[in-house]
């Protein structure tokens, strides 16, 4: 168990009174994609996470999943792949602590319900790419399509429209015009991005309530 916690940031949580079994899954640091990050960089490797999500979905001994999110973003394509958290049939709750930046935003809204810590921050900004970029019409079209995938996903899993998300992306900032928008804790809830301000207690309470309802629905 300690090795699983150390390697993947996962722990099985069992409520001794109710027998409810919940899996804690951490999405921490940079979302590492097809290129390996520096060994000094804390990462969540998507090629590890996808099989884990599949195994959690298939487990008959698991009632629900709590995602603990503190990420600066990372690979767009791989982040959107991980956002298929939304396709899990088991009850899911996400808790944002620290940061949920860039591609971490679609990840954080993918759960059935999202709690954000009062001091946690969300940054929404335009799509960026590192390395050499060709200034051709095809390149800008590709950027636009990627951005539409992101805004469409966030809008589909929150109470924020695509137009509003696009406006957040281009809000002028003091550092650069594409700084985007920073939302802190309650601001993210009031904007319609998440459902609740709270911490681990609130997140676990919500997950257990959803599990109880799910059990009732199955039995009825």
HURA-V738990 format. One record per pair of residues at least 12 apart in sequence whose C-alpha atoms are under 7 Angstrom apart, sorted by the first residue. I is the first residue (numbers start at 1). J is the second residue. Records with the same first field share a line. If there is no record, write none. Layout:
I->J + J
This chain:
9->25 + 26
10->24 + 25 + 26
11->23 + 24
12->24
20->63
21->62 + 63 + 64
22->62 + 63 + 64 + 65 + 66
23->64 + 65 + 66
24->65 + 66 + 67
25->66 + 67 + 68
26->67 + 68 + 69
27->44 + 68 + 69 + 70 + 71
28->43 + 44 + 69 + 70 + 71
29->42 + 43 + 44 + 70 + 71 + 72
30->42 + 43 + 44 + 71 + 72 + 73 + 74
31->43 + 44 + 45 + 46 + 73 + 74 + 75 + 79
32->44 + 45 + 46 + 74 + 75
33->45 + 46 + 75 + 78
46->78 + 82
50->82
57->88 + 89 + 90
63->90 + 211
64->90 + 91 + 92 + 207 + 211
65->91 + 92 + 93
66->92 + 93 + 94
67->93 + 94 + 95
68->94 + 95 + 96
69->95 + 96 + 97 + 100 + 108
70->96 + 97 + 98 + 99 + 100
71->99 + 100 + 101 + 104
72->99 + 100 + 101 + 102 + 104
73->101 + 102 + 103 + 104
74->103
76->103
79->103 + 107
82->107
83->106 + 107 + 110
85->110 + 111
86->110 + 111
91->112 + 207 + 210 + 211
92->111 + 112 + 113 + 207
93->111 + 112 + 113 + 114 + 203 + 207
94->108 + 111 + 113 + 114 + 115
95->114 + 115 + 116 + 203
96->115 + 116 + 117 + 120
97->116 + 117 + 120
98->119 + 120 + 121
99->120 + 121 + 122
100->121 + 122 + 123
101->122 + 123 + 124
102->123 + 124 + 125
106->150 + 153 + 154
109->154 + 157 + 158 + 194
110->157
113->195
114->194 + 195 + 196
115->194 + 195 + 196 + 197 + 198 + 199 + 203
116->185 + 196 + 197 + 198 + 199
117->185 + 197 + 198 + 199
118->185 + 186 + 197 + 198
119->184 + 185
120->184 + 185
121->182 + 183 + 184 + 185
122->182 + 183 + 184
123->180 + 181 + 182 + 183
124->168 + 169 + 180 + 181 + 182
125->169 + 170 + 178 + 179 + 180 + 181
126->169 + 170 + 178 + 180
127->143 + 147
151->165 + 166
158->192 + 193 + 194
159->192 + 193
160->192 + 193
168->180 + 181
169->181
185->197
